Amino acid sequence: MNDLWLKVSLSLQTFKTHRLRSFLTALGIIIGVSTVIAILSLIEGLNRSVAEQIQSIGSDLVFLSKSPIVMAGPRNIEEIANRPDLTPEDAEAINQLPSVDVAIPEISQQLTKLKYRDKEVASVRVIGSAENFSKVNNRFVESGRDFTRDDVTHRRALCIIGSYVAKNIFPEGSPVGKELNVRGHRLKIIGVFREKGAFLGQSMDNMLVMPYTFFEKIFPRGESVIERAFFGYSVDIKPKTGQSEKTIDEVRELMRRRHGLSFDKKDDFEIGTQQMLMEIYQNITRVGFIAIVAIAAISLVVGGIGIMNIMLVSVAERTREIGIRKAVGASNQNILSQFLVESVFLALIGGVIGIMFGLILAWLISVVSPLKASVSLWMVILGFGFSAAVGIFFGIYPARRAAGLNPIEALRYE
Amino acid sequence: MKKNLTICRALDICKTYWRGKVAVEALRGVTIEIKTNDYISIMGASGSGKSTLIHILSCLDTPTSGEYYLEDKLVSSYTDLELAKVRNTFFGFVFQSFSLLPRLTATENVALPLIYAAVSKKERVRKARKILEKIGLGDRMNHRPNEMSGGECQRVAIARALVNDPKVIFADEPTGNLDSRTGAEIMDIFDKLVAEGNTVVMVTHDSTVASHASKTVRLRDGMIQNE
C-alpha cells in the first residue's frame, strides 16, 4: 500500500513536470469518456421517462389484438387480414375469466379534423369502447359523467372528450351538454377527461371516446386487406392485482377455444403486455446504445494509443533513471509497476475529467432541451473502469520495455 | 566485522559482448576474491575490462562464462528478483558520474535503495539523514543535485551506497569527474570507511587514487597482470 502510494506520488511528479504533455495525452480519454457519460445519461433519462409514461397508461395491462402491436420484420399481411376478427363478445367472455378484473373492447380511428363552429382540432383519435374505459385506462372523468352500461347497449350518441380537445374547441365555458358533429352524426358531450400529458411526444388528450356500438355506425369497416388487418377491435384487459401471468394464459386458452384452433395450430391473435412495450422500446434504444459504445470504444483506443506513445517516450527519456533504480536494487517488477501505475494514473485522470465533463454536458443538454438526463453510479464506475483498462492495456508494453532494460546499458544511455 | 572472510569469489570469469557484428572479449578468464575489509583497486587502461569486471562483481552484469560465488552461493543460479535483492542489500555502488536522480533531493536520493528494501518512509528519512550528517552534508539534505557541487553530489552518491549497510562498496572511477582536491576529499571518505571495517573495491586509472588501496589488481586485455 505504502509502495503503491509512493508510485502514485512519483507519477504525480511526472505530470507536474510535463503538464501540457500529460493533458494532451489524457485528452483522448477525456473525449471518449465524456461522450459516453453524456449520451448514456441521456439515454437513461429517456428510458426512465418512457418507463414512467408506460406505467401511467395503466399498470400491468394486457392487450389482445388481431395484429401484432409492433411489426418487427416482414409479416404476411394477408395472413393477418384473414384471421378471425376480435369482437365485443370476446371482450365479454374474457371479462368472465377468474383472473381478470375488467376487459373492454376498443376500436379506434384517426379523425383528420374535428370542428365545432369556427374552432377545430386536427388528428383526433376517436375511440369506441365500453363503460369501463376509464377504469382500464387509468382515466378520470373530470367534469360531467362516465358511460353506463345502458349508454352502450342502447347505442346512445354520446361522447367523452380529452382535455386537449376541450381546451381547443371550447376555450371558455363547459363543453358538457354541447353537441359535436362527427362524420354527419351528432354526439352529445357528457364528460371531459382529466389531462394525461404526452407519451413519446404525442398528446394523450387529443381524443374522443364513444360507445363502441355507436362507433360501428359511424365508421363501417372497409374491405381492403389493410383495413381488415389493422382496423378492428382489440381488447384491453386489466388483470386482478398480481395475476397478469395467469391472465395471459387464460386469455390464450379461451381465445384458442373460441377460434376453434387445434393444438398444432399457431395463435391467430396477439397478446401483448406493457412489459413488452417497454422491451420493444428498449430494443430500439439498445441499437443506439451499441452504436455509442462502438464510437466510444474507438476514441478510447485512440486515446490509449496516445498514452502508449507518450509512455514509450517517457521510458526512453528516463532510461538512465531506470538504470540507476535497477543499480540500487529495483527489480524488474518494481520498474514494471512504476510505469504501469503511471499510465493507469494518466488514463484515470483522463477518465475522471471525462466523467465530470460528461456530467456537465448531460446537464447542459437537459437544461437547454426537453431531453432529461439521468446519471447512475454504474456509468461513473463504467467510465472509471474503462479508462483504467485502457491505461493497463496500453501501458503494459512500454512498462515491460522499461522493466526489461539491462542496467548497464541503461546507465550508459545519454 | 571479522576479517578475511570471503564474500565474493569469481573464478575464471569471461565476458564477451557484441558491438554490432564484432565480438569484444572484455574479460578473458579473471579470478579474483574479495574478503571482508579488503580495500582493492582495479587498475588498467581504458578497454582493459576493468569496468566490465566491477559490473560483474556487483551483479549489474552477468559473465558469459566462469563461476561467481557470493558467500558460497553460485550467482548464475539467481533469478532476476534475487539479483535485484543482492544489488539492493549486498552491495553499494558509486558511479563516476554520480548517477543521482535529478528531481529528488539529497535525502530522497540517499533513501532510494531503502524503497526497494520495503523500509517505511519514516525509517528511510531517518537513516538517510543520519548518513548525510555523517558524511558532512547535514546542510544539504533538501538540495537537489543541480544545486550542489560535484564533490557534494559524489558524497550523496556514497551515502546512497552506504544506506543499506552493504557488505561491499563498489566504486567506478569515483574521482574521475572531480578536480584533484575534491577527489582527495572523496578518497579520504573511502579510507575512513575501510578503517571502520567496510569493504571497498574501486576501479581507477589514476595511480595516486589506487595507492589508497591496500591491494591493487592490474588488468590488461581482459586478464589480470600481476597481483
Interface residues (C-beta under 8 A of the other chain):
Chain A: N2 D3 L6 Q13 T17 R320 E321 G323 I324 R325 K326 A327 V328 G329 A330 S331 N332 Q333 N334 N406 P407 I408 L411
Chain B: H55 L60 D61 D80 L81 A84 K85 R87 N88 T89 F93 F95 S99 L100 L101 R103 L112 P113 I115 Y116 A117 A118 S120 K121 R160 N164
